[in-house]
Amino acid sequence: MAHWFPVADSFAVMQWDSLLVAATARALGRELRAGRTRALHLDRGAGRVALFLRGRTVVFALHPASTGLAVIDEGTPPAGAVPLAGIVRDISAPADERAILVEITRLRGRTRRTRLVLELSPGRWNAILTEGPDDRIRSVLRPRRSGERKLLPGAVYELPRPSKRRGASRPMALASWRELFQDVEPRQRVATLVRNVAYTSRMNARAFLGDGDKAGWERWRRWRDLKDLDPRLLSSGQGLQPYPYPLPGMEGSACETLLAALTDGSEALARASLVPSEVMSALEKRIGAAEGRLVRLQEQLARLEDPVRMRGIGDLLLARMKLIPRGAARVSLEDFEGGTIRVSLDPTLAPHENAARYYARAARVDRAAATLPGEIEDADARLAAWYAVSEEVAEGSMDAGELERRLGLPAPGPRSRKAPARLPYHRFRSSAGTAIRVGRGAKSNHELTFHHSDPDDIWLHARHASGAHVILRWRGEGSPAPRDLEEAAILAAVHSKGRTSATVPVDWTRRKYVRKPRGAPPGTVTLEREKTVFVSPDAEVAKRLRVDPERR
């Protein structure tokens, strides 16, 4: 079962024609030429490519349901990315082709020449990383055979056959343009143009055919040479369509640059797309499991039998024992109100033993009725917490490493003999999904407070009792949500020497108002602007909010 949530949102479905590709290649060249490359990630599951540079990350979505490009701030390459320390020498597009070539010079290694090729033809979207003077394929997004072309690791890469349309290598003359449309019916002019003239498509054809032959030819000449660019973000039937020029019949807004039009509205999605698809699948499975548990618990509560009726049947069996034949599987008995009731029995048991079974069933129902609402609340909170995680990923505020830690996924690569460093805190999550960190001891308290928290987080500690420092992760203005604050305070009380008291005062303030006195031992702090809440220590609350141990 697929569970769709904000993370599953994708780039808009863009149309790439050769004019847009040529303009994009030139824009990328101006933005990235001489940039230092760090790594390349080909995510086959999502059909996405990320080129990591110093100060920039370029994300290409190459999927039938998700096509586009975004240039965003520098990101961290995920596990499995190909190291690619080098310099971008050039970015270009073959004449009248839907392909972008990124030329990279490696800074080390025997093979210095590397090329990233992005093929943007509909239905054949692909990305190929080649090495050496013969362009031997090192990695490919979608390995395939396409006619005589082998897009497989180890094969020599060959570009698609060059365009044979007029004007690809040099501009057409006006006379040739007019000759092309001579004796062509109006309804055939678009097909004739797109079939024969370079850099035209059904998307831009009307721009060249609406104002007479000479005006259309002159516009084609300017656009072919990428003169007087006027980047737009247009509205098409499939969503937003970036383009280097305005197009007839398509409304849109002007953009400062073509890259801005390409990236507009896709920054968060691009950052989210840097999370590998296998990690996203793990998150989707976790959400699916949480949804399934919540539904099962709700159905279980709805199906609970009536415990009063169960006990009434037990009472009736004991009162009518002499009327029940030995070995009967079902019996009709007169109830205490004078009616008749049919009762199912275990034929291998005596009447009093069957009565005991009904009493036991009633007791189980009572226990379930008492515990299921709490379990449902916990399951709902856990599901909400996973949805909150998915929203953080969708907003681009959580990277792949943090998501992997939240999911408890094993670290990639060979296992190190050295034990992984332990975090200085235990992890909890409030009923609303807010992260809470509880220090492990005096030294860990210091690390948590001053190295694993932000200035605006909420800091808590049981008053006049030694215990753990507690950090409630909080980005909002003003005081945190009352329930979040109460649960964090309960954790501070439970993890203090006041845990056996009926009520514990817990001080709290912003972490930026917590100071360590000079020369004081680790864990000793002074507070400013503190407030106090009173809570009852509850180990069950701590158990319910606990998150699985985190790996690093």
ZINORBEL-V17288 format. One record per residue. N is the residue number from 1. D_CENTER is the distance of its C-alpha to the mean C-alpha in whole Angstrom. Layout:
((N;D_CENTER) (N;D_CENTER))
This chain:
((1;18) (2;14) (3;13) (4;11) (5;9) (6;7) (7;4) (8;7) (9;9) (10;10) (11;13) (12;16) (13;19) (14;21) (15;24) (16;26) (17;29) (18;32) (19;32) (20;29) (21;28) (22;31) (23;30) (24;27) (25;28) (26;31) (27;28) (28;26) (29;29) (30;31) (31;27) (32;27) (33;30) (34;31) (35;28) (36;27) (37;25) (38;23) (39;21) (40;19) (41;16) (42;17) (43;14) (44;16) (45;13) (46;11) (47;15) (48;13) (49;16) (50;15) (51;18) (52;19) (53;22) (54;23) (55;22) (56;20) (57;17) (58;17) (59;15) (60;16) (61;15) (62;17) (63;17) (64;19) (65;17) (66;15) (67;17) (68;17) (69;17) (70;16) (71;18) (72;16) (73;17) (74;18) (75;15) (76;15) (77;15) (78;13) (79;16) (80;17) (81;18) (82;21) (83;23) (84;25) (85;27) (86;29) (87;30) (88;29) (89;33) (90;32) (91;30) (92;32) (93;32) (94;35) (95;37) (96;36) (97;33) (98;29) (99;28) (100;27) (101;29) (102;28) (103;30) (104;30) (105;33) (106;32) (107;33) (108;34) (109;35) (110;37) (111;35) (112;35) (113;34) (114;30) (115;29) (116;26) (117;26) (118;24) (119;26) (120;25) (121;27) (122;26) (123;25) (124;26) (125;22) (126;22) (127;22) (128;25) (129;26) (130;29) (131;32) (132;36) (133;38) (134;38) (135;34) (136;34) (137;30) (138;28) (139;25) (140;23) (141;20) (142;22) (143;25) (144;28) (145;32) (146;33) (147;36) (148;38) (149;35) (150;33) (151;29) (152;29) (153;29) (154;33) (155;34) (156;35) (157;33) (158;35) (159;34) (160;34) (161;38) (162;39) (163;39) (164;42) (165;42) (166;45) (167;44) (168;41) (169;43) (170;46) (171;46) (172;48) (173;51) (174;52) (175;55) (176;52) (177;50) (178;53) (179;54) (180;50) (181;51) (182;54) (183;55) (184;52) (185;51) (186;49) (187;46) (188;46) (189;46) (190;42) (191;42) (192;44) (193;43) (194;39) (195;41) (196;43) (197;42) (198;39) (199;36) (200;37) (201;35) (202;35) (203;32) (204;35) (205;38) (206;39) (207;39) (208;42) (209;44) (210;45) (211;47) (212;50) (213;50) (214;51) (215;48) (216;45) (217;46) (218;46) (219;43) (220;42) (221;43) (222;42) (223;38) (224;39) (225;40) (226;37) (227;39) (228;39) (229;35) (230;34) (231;30) (232;29) (233;25) (234;27) (235;26) (236;26) (237;26) (238;23) (239;21) (240;22) (241;24) (242;24) (243;28) (244;30) (245;33) (246;33) (247;34) (248;37) (249;35) (250;32) (251;31) (252;29) (253;29) (254;30) (255;28) (256;29) (257;28) (258;26) (259;23) (260;23) (261;23) (262;21) (263;18) (264;19) (265;16) (266;13) (267;13) (268;10) (269;8) (270;10) (271;9) (272;5) (273;7) (274;9) (275;6) (276;9) (277;9) (278;11) (279;9) (280;6) (281;9) (282;10) (283;8) (284;9) (285;13) (286;13) (287;12) (288;15) (289;17) (290;17) (291;18) (292;20) (293;22) (294;22) (295;24) (296;26) (297;27) (298;28) (299;30) (300;32) (301;33) (302;34) (303;36) (304;38) (305;42) (306;44) (307;45) (308;49) (309;49) (310;49) (311;51) (312;54) (313;54) (314;54) (315;57) (316;59) (317;59) (318;61) (319;63) (320;64) (321;64) (322;67) (323;66) (324;63) (325;64) (326;63) (327;61) (328;60) (329;56) (330;56) (331;59) (332;60) (333;61) (334;63) (335;60) (336;62) (337;62) (338;64) (339;61) (340;60) (341;57) (342;56) (343;54) (344;52) (345;54) (346;53) (347;57) (348;57) (349;57) (350;60) (351;59) (352;59) (353;56) (354;54) (355;55) (356;53) (357;50) (358;50) (359;50) (360;47) (361;45) (362;45) (363;45) (364;41) (365;40) (366;41) (367;39) (368;36) (369;37) (370;37) (371;34) (372;31) (373;31) (374;29) (375;27) (376;26) (377;25) (378;23) (379;21) (380;20) (381;20) (382;17) (383;15) (384;15) (385;14) (386;11) (387;10) (388;11) (389;8) (390;5) (391;7) (392;8) (393;4) (394;5) (395;8) (396;8) (397;10) (398;8) (399;9) (400;9) (401;12) (402;11) (403;9) (404;11) (405;14) (406;13) (407;12) (408;16) (409;15) (410;18) (411;19) (412;19) (413;22) (414;26) (415;27) (416;28) (417;32) (418;31) (419;29) (420;26) (421;27) (422;26) (423;24) (424;27) (425;26) (426;25) (427;21) (428;21) (429;19) (430;21) (431;22) (432;19) (433;17) (434;18) (435;18) (436;22) (437;23) (438;27) (439;29) (440;31) (441;34) (442;36) (443;35) (444;31) (445;32) (446;33) (447;30) (448;27) (449;29) (450;29) (451;27) (452;24) (453;24) (454;23) (455;27) (456;25) (457;24) (458;27) (459;29) (460;31) (461;34) (462;37) (463;40) (464;43) (465;42) (466;40) (467;37) (468;33) (469;31) (470;28) (471;25) (472;23) (473;20) (474;21) (475;20) (476;22) (477;26) (478;29) (479;29) (480;26) (481;26) (482;29) (483;27) (484;25) (485;28) (486;30) (487;28) (488;27) (489;31) (490;32) (491;30) (492;32) (493;35) (494;34) (495;34) (496;37) (497;41) (498;41) (499;39) (500;42) (501;43) (502;43) (503;41) (504;40) (505;40) (506;36) (507;36) (508;33) (509;32) (510;30) (511;29) (512;31) (513;34) (514;34) (515;37) (516;38) (517;42) (518;44) (519;45) (520;43) (521;42) (522;38) (523;37) (524;39) (525;38) (526;40) (527;38) (528;38) (529;38) (530;37) (531;37) (532;38) (533;36) (534;38) (535;36) (536;38) (537;36) (538;34) (539;33) (540;32) (541;29) (542;28) (543;28) (544;26) (545;23) (546;23) (547;20) (548;20) (549;22) (550;19) (551;20) (552;20))
